[in-house]
Amino acid sequence: LTTTITCSQLSPALGDLEHNLTMTVAAIKDAVEHGSQVVVLPELVTSGYSFATAAEARAAGMTRNDSIFDDWIAAAAGAAVVIGGFAEVDEAGTMFNSAVLLDPAGGRTFYRKTHLWDREKSVFAPGNELPPVVPTQFGAIGLLICYDMEFPELTRHLALAGADLLAVPANWPLLEIPPIGEHPAEVVIAMSTARVNHVAVACCDRSGEERGQRWTQASTIVAADGWIASQSNGQTLISAELDLEASQTKSISQRNDLFADRRTDLYRLEDAAEHD
Amino acid sequence: LTTTITCSQLSPALGDLEHNLTMTVAAIKDAVEHGSQVVVLPELVTSGYSFATAAEARAAGMTRNDSIFDDWIAAAAGAAVVIGGFAEVDEAGTMFNSAVLLDPAGGRTFYRKTHLWDREKSVFAPGNELPPVVPTQFGAIGLLICYDMEFPELTRHLALAGADLLAVPANWPLLEIPPIGEHPAEVVIAMSTARVNHVAVACCDRSGEERGQRWTQASTIVAADGWIASQSNGQTLISAELDLEASQTKSISQRNDLFADRRTDLYRLEDAAEHD
């Protein structure tokens, strides 16, 4: 049994909610027509990324009750789980860099990014809850947003909590050109995360240019064995058929299990806990 | 200021202590003549790897007082730190898959592998102490052995404890051929470990064949930025000049610090601690 996973490496227009609504609905329909059962959209795909201030972001903010999520569910036509990022505004007007998982069965699960990147710290408040693992008919899906994935504490937590797939809406800013023959660093981290946790990882980057910022445009779907199943070389839609049940075994040799081999008797609680 | 780091991807002969002594002393001398200041030798380089039983390993076992370490120190001629693996036997006859770090200033630090791979579980007892971080004139060096590196709890611990370099004696069994264009999975993990902790990593694999087992032969030195500084394509000696002080800053953008950004207020102690 395989699940078809798609990343739609879209190019949202900064602050143009209407454009981004039309674009995302079309992308979800397109993915579902291609047989996709899990559709991952970029970080902040409803709003764009490069806000200078919280006030500017707030003008593109949405609540958890925004009708765009109804439109995404309708576009998925009961066939696919949809995960995507949006600029969330809460009752108090506080902005969060958030993601939603929409289940065709009706559930809506939200997550607020806990590890903010660079200028995001001037725009968004960090989330104060660990990311969820959401059971779906296709498997258990853990949510992360972009820079979150670079914290092994968080990826390990999701894997231990039973995630079969980590869905990672991202905007990977183009900050360095990798050495010749190498993947972007974010892809290396995604591959290693998959490998050491035996969990699938789907990272959806974005494209386009915003206020001079370009993007890595390297959306990547990694199988639980750590090898790349599909990767964007500039194209918008990438897909892979993965056996997500494979993530449930952590056995990697006759005598090794990635979770059972953990030396939880030795790991220092101080490494995880707040330092004084 | 840079430090010259060498990995000597040797081929020990199973159970032939004399051969392996001569070989390792020559390799250390060769590395020091090439200007090396940190010499990393493979896992179990004094003994070979493919023991069928603890009794067989015991015949190649050494205590922490073995004279081979004096020979290694003499070969380093006061110029280099030497790290290498050996089959350790304790007073009770228990076998450990161990590593030693020999400092030219005189210190000797030992570590017993805590995460055993496959048949090692039939031969060795696991160590019951976390790996050390050893201050040396070239920087703080953390020790790991092979499969240990695949546990982010352990690599994070060493980085948080101040390691500038992770020295990783390894025997990477050749179990799969990576997809075309990809590094072996162990190298991907080493690159990601370096990147998310901003710490240098030097993995010394072995060569040769033992009882039908071949090796990946992909010794790799990774800089703190996560990119490969030197990698074996079959040759025995690889070297890289690294600025190990670079590992001391965890700043990766104007507003991001890999350690300060950790959400230790959220990470679950249960993820690190013993489960019932």
Interface residues (C-beta under 8 A of the other chain):
Chain A: T114 H115 W117 D118 R119 K121 P126 N128 E129 L130 Y147 E150 F151 P152 E153 L154 T155 R156 H157 L160 P178 P179 G181 E182 A185 V188 I189 M191 S192 T193 R195 V196 G226 W227 I228 S253 Q254 R255 N256 L258 D261 R262 R263 T264 D265 L266 Y267 R268 L269 D271 A272 A273 E274 H275
Chain B: T114 H115 W117 D118 R119 K121 P126 N128 E129 L130 Y147 E150 F151 P152 E153 L154 T155 R156 H157 L160 P178 P179 G181 E182 A185 V188 I189 M191 S192 T193 R195 V196 G226 W227 I228 S253 Q254 R255 N256 L258 D261 R262 R263 T264 D265 L266 Y267 R268 L269 D271 A272 A273 E274 H275
